[in-house]
Amino acid sequence: WIFMMVMSLLIPLSMIGFGTYLRSKAPKKINYLYGYRTSMSMKNKDTWDFAHNYFGSLWYKTGWIVLFITVIAMLMLLGKDTQTIGILGAIIVVLQCIPMLGVIIPTEKALKKNFDEDGNRR
């Protein structure tokens, strides 16, 4: 149970940690290696900074929600057999990927709402 608890906390804690970092310190230069990289976010420095701030804030908030739900779900598995913990723990981790990746959609919508297709502010 302890191992699966630690593994299931990796995604929400990463979301909280990277969310905190990205919303305050976007990578200084637009690059293809690190950061929130979509065609819209990489148009210019303004879209780059906006996307990182927005995405980071969403990851931070969503990470706390996912963390809370994960802890409750894992506490419900306390005392269960190893196979049940393994299967349900894996399901929890897979389900965590939905909000982790799902924040891309509102981030792209916010970019399109605030910037035109050339990256100029509306």
N, C-alpha and C positions, 0 to 999 in steps of 0.2 A: 504494500500500500504506500509506503513512504517513497519508494522509487517512482511509482506512477504519479504520486502527488507532485513531486519535484518536476517530473517531465511535463505534467499538465499545467504547471505554473510558468513554464518557459515562454510560451506565446504571449500571455497577457502581460507578464513582466517586461518582455522585450518591447511590446507595444507601448507600455507606460514609459520605459526608459528612452527608447528612440523617439517617441512622440514628444517627450520633454525636450530632447536635444534638437530635433528638427524644427520645432516651432520657434525656438529661440536662436538657433545657429544653423541656418541653411548653409550648405557648402558654398564657399565664396564664388567659385567659378562653376559655370554650367559644364557638366562633364557626363560621360557615358558610363562611369564606374560606380558612383555613389550618389544616393539621394533619390528623390521622387522624379523619375525620368519618364515622361510621356512627351509626345510631340508638342502638345500645347504648353506644358510646363517649361519646355526648353526653348521657347520662342525668343525670350530675352530675359534679362536680369530681373525685371519687374514680375513677370509671370513665374519665374523660378522661385523668387522669394515668397510670393503670394502662395504658390502651391505648397511649398514646404511649411509655411506657417499654418495654412488651413489643414493640410494632411496631418501634420504633427499634432495639432490641437484635437483633431478627430481621433487619432490613434491614442492619445493620452486619455481622453474621456472614455472611449470605447474599451480601452485596456482595463480600466478600473471596473467597468461593468462586467466584462468577461472574467476578470479575476474573482469578483464576488460570486458570480454564478458557478465558476469552477470550484472554488473552495466549498461551497454548499454541496455541489454534486459529489465531490470527492469525499466529503464527510459522510455522506449517505452510503458510501461504499466501505466505510470503516468496518472491519470485522468480516467482510465477505471473503469468499475463497479467491485464490490467486487467479484462476481463469476468468471469473466474473470481473475482477478488478482490471485485468489486462484488456478484456474486450471492451468494457464500458469506458475505461480510461482512454483507449484508442479512439473510441467514438467521440469522446469529449474533445480530444485534440483535433480530430478532423472537423468537428463543428466549430471550433475556435478559428479555423481558417476562413470561415464565411465572413465574420466581421473584420478579420484582419485584412482580407482582400477587398471586402465590400466597401470600404471607405474610399476606394478609388473612384467609384461612381459619383458620390456627392462632391468630391474634390474636382473632378472634371466638369461637373455641372457648374460649380462655383467659378471655375476658370472661364467657362463659356459665357457665364452671366456677367462677369466683370471685365472681360477682355474680348476684343473682336478676333477674327481668324488670323490677323497679323500680329497679335499680341499687344495691341494698343488698348489702353484703359477706356472703358465706355463712359 
